[in-house]
Amino acid sequence: MHLLNRGCLLIFCFVVAQSSLAKVISTCYGTTANGRLEKGVKLPSKGKNFKAYSWMGQQLGRTYLHSSVHDILIAAYKSLEKKAPSKVFMYAETGFASGGKFKPHKTHQNGLSLDHMVPVLRGEKSVHLPTSVFNRFGYDIEFDLTGKYESYKIDYEALALLIGEIHKQALKRKLDLWRVIFDPKMTPSLYKTSYGEYLKENIMFSKKRSWVRHDEHIHIDFKVPRKSLDKKPASSL
């Protein structure tokens, strides 16, 4: 009986171990502006150097991504623990688990869009932006063109490093970024950082102001293989 129980225990442990290695693989359809998502993956609420923009947003299901984009972001955060151990980051809205219309956003429909709050400094310390229902969870914050808002200032060095690391993690998975939307008047400040040349050579930034300013957050669209809405194979974004 003892041997039988031990054998059952070993089999059980093996099954559990195998199941823990199982990975959800998402499928995206259409475009960021007209699409949907299957098996979207929810971002964790927090990690060693990052957290979500809103507990409420998470509960409402607004932090789901394509599995590949999820893995890219988490790997980037992990890498930044070593490259920038004193910096903290905050992701914002991404999309629904099944994609589709995601108001008030015009995109975020197929799991390939990520909003990320700009990293900021308060004095010399890296801190999170103050997000609450009173400032629409950070989206109503307005930075001036010098990158300041009240006692906070944009940490351009950390922002440039974040974008560059996300791009590098995408390339490791043979994927890429399509574009990064950030206030065009503030983008030159990114080019002045130590990561500036890398960004110039590898990242396509928006050159015209979007329908919203994108100063308190950046918007990233990823290039991931996708299918058309009628399920026929389609090219990447």
N, C-alpha and C positions, 0 to 999 in steps of 0.2 A: 504493500500500500504506500509505504514511504517512497519507494522508487517511482511508483506511478504518479504520486503527487508532485514529486520533483520533476518528472518528465513533463507533466501538464504545465507546471510553472515555467519551465524553460520554453515550451511552445508558446505560452501566453506572452512571455517577455519578448520573444522573437516577433510575434504578430504585432505587438504594441510598437516595437522598435521600427518595424517596417512601415506601419501606418504613419508614424511620426515623420518618416522620410517622404511620404506621399506629398505631391505638390499640385496645387490647383493651377491649371493653365487656362488663362482667359482667351476668349476669341472676340475680336472687335470687328464691327461692321460699319460701312459707310465712312463718313468724315467726322471731324470734330464738331462740325456745325449741323450735321444731319446723319446721325448714326445711333448705334446701340452697342451693348456689351453683354457678353455671356460670362458668367462666373467671375464677376469682379471681385477684387480682393481689398479688404478694408485695411487701411493704415493703422498701426498701433497708436494708442493715445499719447504715448510718450516713450522716450528712450533716454539714454545717458546724456545726450546733448541736444535733444529736440523734444517738441511737444506739439499737439494739435492746437489750432487756433481757437477751438470752441468745443466744450463738452456737449453743448446742445446740438451743434452741427453734426457731431459724430452720432448722437442718438437719432437724429433725423436721417441718417444714412447718406451724408453728403461727403464722405471721405473714402470712396471706393475708386480703385484704379485697375487698369489692366495689370495682370500679374507681373509682366516684365518691367513695367514702369515702377510698380511697387518695389521690386527687387533692386532696381537701379537706385532709387532714392534711399532705401535702407542701407545699401552698400556704400553710398556716398556719405551718409551720416557716420557710418562705422569708420570709414577712412579718415573723416574729419576729426574723429576723436583723437587720432594720433597727430595729424597735420596741424590742427588748431584746437588743442585741448581746452583752451579757455573760452572758446566761442560756443554760443547756444543758438539754436535755429527753431523756426516755427513754420510748419506747413499750413496752408489754408485749404480752400475748397478744391475738390477734384471731380466728383461726379457720383451718380447713383450706381448701385450694384449692377443694374441692368441697362445703364446708360439712358439715352433719350434726353428729352428737353430738361434743362437744368436752370431754371430761372433764378436770378435775373441774368445769368450768363447767356451769351449767344453761342458758345461752344461747349466744351466739356461733355459731349454726347457719346463718345465711343471709348472712354477710358484712357485716352492718350493725352489728356490735358491736366496740368498741375499748376495750381496757384501756390505761391510760396511767399510769405511775408518777408520783407527785407530784414536782415539782421541789423540790430541797432546797438549803439553804445549810449550809456548814461554815465557821463564822465569818461572814465577809461575802462569801465566794466561792460562786458557783453551781457545784454539783458534781452528779455522778450518784449515785444510791443505790448502795450496794455490793450487787450481786446475784451469787449463786453457788448451786451445788447445795446448799450448807450452809444457806441460808435460803430454799430453794425458789424461787430466782431472784428474791428480793425479796418474794415474797408472804407470807412468814412474819414480815416486819418489823412491829413493833407500835409505833406512835407513841402517846405519852400525849396527854391532851386539850389540852395546851398546844402540841402539834405538835412534840414533841421525841422523838428516838430517839438514844441515845448522844451523839455529837458533832454530830448532824445535826438540823436543824429545817426544817419545811415552809416553803417560800417561797410564801406565800399570794398575794403580789402577782403572781408569775410564773404561778402556777396559775390565778388569775382571768384573767390576760391570755391564757393559752393557751386556756382554755375559750371566752372571748369571741372570740378570733381564729378558732377552729374554727367557731364559729357564723356569723361573718361570711363566711367562705369558703364555707360551705354555702349561705347565702342568695344569694351571687353566682352559684351554680349552680342557683338556684331550688329548693333542697332545704332541709332543716332538721334540727334535733336533736329526737329524741323525748324523751329524758330523760338526766340525768346522775346516777349513783349515787355518793354520797360519804357518809361517816359524818355523819348528821344533826346530831350534837353538835359537829361541826367546821365544818359549812357556814357558821354565822354569821361565822366568821373571814374567809371569802371576801367577805362583804357589807361588811366594814370596809375593803376595799381600794379603790383608785381605780376599779376596774371593778365595784364592788359594785352600784351602781344598774343598770348594764347587765345584770348577771346576774339581778338580781331581776325585771327587766322581761321578759327574753327566755328564760331557762333554767328548765326544770322539774327541780328537784332532788328526790331521794328524801326522803320525810319520815319513813320508818320504816327502821330498820336492816335491812339485807339478811341473807341466811343467812351471809355472811361480812362482816366489819366494813367493808371499803373505806376504810381510813385511809391505807395506803401506796400505794394506787392509786385512780384514778377509773375508772368504767365509763361509756362513752357509747354510747347506741343512736341510730342515725340514721334519719331519715325519707327513704326512697328508694322510688320506685315498684317494686312487686314483683308476682309472680304467685303464685297458689295452688299447692299441691303437685300438683294435677291439671292444672297448666298453664293454667288459666283465669285471665283478668285479675282482679286483686284490688287493693283500695285500699292506700295506704301504711300503714305502721305507725301 
